[in-house]
Amino acid sequence: MTWADLFDRAEGYDADEQRVSDTLARRREDATDE
């Protein structure tokens, strides 16, 4: 495994974290609308 592989993996992880945050935020908004 190279540093580039580790870097790419970290970038993907950040993207996944952002997607989860967006999903949770949307879910929270839906809950307050009800």
C-alpha positions as CSV (number, residue, x, y, z in Angstrom):
1,M,0.0,0.0,0.0
2,T,1.3,3.4,-0.9
3,W,0.8,6.9,0.5
4,A,-1.4,7.6,-2.5
5,D,-3.6,4.7,-1.6
6,L,-4.0,5.9,1.9
7,F,-4.7,9.4,0.8
8,D,-7.4,8.2,-1.7
9,R,-9.0,6.1,1.1
10,A,-9.0,9.1,3.4
11,E,-10.6,11.3,0.7
12,G,-13.3,8.6,0.2
13,Y,-13.9,8.5,4.0
14,D,-14.4,12.2,4.2
15,A,-16.9,12.0,1.3
16,D,-18.8,9.3,3.1
17,E,-18.9,11.3,6.4
18,Q,-20.3,14.3,4.5
19,R,-23.0,12.2,2.9
20,V,-24.0,10.8,6.3
21,S,-24.1,14.3,7.8
22,D,-26.3,15.4,4.9
23,T,-28.7,12.5,5.4
24,L,-28.9,13.1,9.2
25,A,-29.6,16.8,8.7
26,R,-32.3,16.0,6.1
27,R,-33.9,13.5,8.5
28,R,-33.8,16.0,11.3
29,E,-35.5,18.6,9.1
30,D,-38.2,16.1,8.2
31,A,-38.8,15.4,11.9
32,T,-39.3,19.1,12.7
33,D,-41.7,19.5,9.8
34,E,-44.1,17.0,11.3
